[in-house]
Amino acid sequence: MDIVAAQGLRGGGVGRAHHHERTSELAPAVHRFERTAEFLDLVGACHTFVATANRVVPGLHGRTVREDEKAVLGENIARVRAALEWIEHAVETGDVDVDEALARLLRGE
């Protein structure tokens, strides 16, 4: 699932949590659980990325990366950087909004 789609799904979860707050005494616990799950999802995504890079990058030793491959990797690295900056911004400010330029970049457009 891409980041933009995941952000949309998370937004729906927040709306459901607010609905629960009005209707259930369990709402605070549900909300804490959802926030914990989101935190663990982000930590897991970071861990997976680092572990994969740690496994794959050494395999490039002695290999010449072609220009077309460099271009593809460059585009994907830009997407990763943008996603990381978005995560950092969201953690620091609580603002999870995605502007159109970032959304296009994250979708690979």
C-alpha positions as CSV (number, residue, x, y, z in Angstrom):
1,M,0.0,0.0,0.0
2,D,1.5,3.4,-0.9
3,I,1.9,6.1,1.7
4,V,-0.8,8.4,0.3
5,A,-3.3,5.6,0.4
6,A,-2.2,4.6,3.9
7,Q,-2.6,8.2,5.0
8,G,-6.1,8.2,3.7
9,L,-7.0,5.0,5.5
10,R,-5.5,6.4,8.7
11,G,-7.7,9.5,8.3
12,G,-10.7,7.2,8.2
13,G,-9.6,5.6,11.4
14,V,-9.3,8.9,13.2
15,G,-12.9,9.7,12.2
16,R,-14.0,6.3,13.6
17,A,-12.2,7.0,16.8
18,H,-14.0,10.3,17.2
19,H,-17.3,8.5,16.6
20,H,-16.4,6.0,19.4
21,E,-15.5,8.9,21.8
22,R,-19.1,10.1,21.6
23,T,-20.6,6.6,21.9
24,S,-18.4,4.4,24.0
25,E,-16.7,4.4,27.4
26,L,-14.0,2.3,25.7
27,A,-13.1,5.0,23.3
28,P,-10.0,6.3,25.1
29,A,-8.5,2.8,25.1
30,V,-9.4,2.2,21.5
31,H,-7.9,5.6,20.5
32,R,-4.6,4.8,22.4
33,F,-4.5,1.4,20.7
34,E,-4.9,2.9,17.3
35,R,-2.2,5.5,18.0
36,T,0.1,2.7,19.3
37,A,-0.6,0.6,16.2
38,E,0.3,3.6,13.9
39,F,3.5,4.2,15.9
40,L,4.5,0.6,15.6
41,D,3.6,0.6,11.8
42,L,6.0,3.5,11.3
43,V,8.8,2.0,13.4
44,G,8.3,-1.3,11.5
45,A,8.5,0.4,8.1
46,C,11.7,2.2,9.1
47,H,13.2,-1.0,10.4
48,T,12.2,-2.9,7.3
49,F,13.7,-0.3,5.0
50,V,17.0,-0.2,6.9
51,A,17.2,-4.0,7.1
52,T,16.5,-4.4,3.4
53,A,19.1,-1.7,2.5
54,N,21.6,-3.4,4.8
55,R,21.0,-6.7,3.0
56,V,20.9,-5.4,-0.6
57,V,23.4,-2.5,-0.8
58,P,26.5,-4.7,-0.1
59,G,25.5,-6.7,-3.2
60,L,26.4,-3.7,-5.3
61,H,30.1,-4.1,-4.5
62,G,32.1,-4.3,-7.7
63,R,29.0,-3.8,-9.8
64,T,28.7,-1.0,-12.3
65,V,25.3,0.6,-12.1
66,R,24.1,1.7,-15.5
67,E,22.8,5.2,-16.1
68,D,19.2,4.1,-16.6
69,E,19.4,2.2,-13.3
70,K,20.9,5.2,-11.6
71,A,17.9,7.3,-12.8
72,V,15.4,4.8,-11.5
73,L,17.2,4.6,-8.1
74,G,17.5,8.4,-8.0
75,E,13.7,8.8,-8.4
76,N,13.0,6.3,-5.7
77,I,15.6,7.8,-3.4
78,A,13.8,11.2,-3.8
79,R,10.5,9.5,-2.9
80,V,12.0,7.9,0.2
81,R,13.6,11.2,1.3
82,A,10.2,13.0,0.8
83,A,8.5,10.4,2.8
84,L,11.0,10.6,5.6
85,E,10.7,14.4,5.7
86,W,6.9,14.0,5.8
87,I,7.2,11.6,8.7
88,E,9.6,13.9,10.6
89,H,7.3,16.9,10.0
90,A,4.3,14.9,11.2
91,V,6.0,13.8,14.4
92,E,7.3,17.3,15.1
93,T,4.1,19.3,14.4
94,G,1.2,16.8,14.4
95,D,0.4,18.0,10.8
96,V,-0.1,15.0,8.5
97,D,-1.5,16.9,5.6
98,V,0.0,16.2,2.2
99,D,0.3,18.9,-0.4
100,E,-0.3,18.1,-4.0
101,A,3.3,18.2,-5.0
102,L,4.3,15.7,-2.2
103,A,1.3,13.5,-3.1
104,R,2.4,13.3,-6.7
105,L,6.0,12.5,-5.7
106,L,4.9,9.8,-3.3
107,R,2.8,8.3,-6.0
108,G,5.8,8.3,-8.4
109,E,4.3,10.8,-10.8
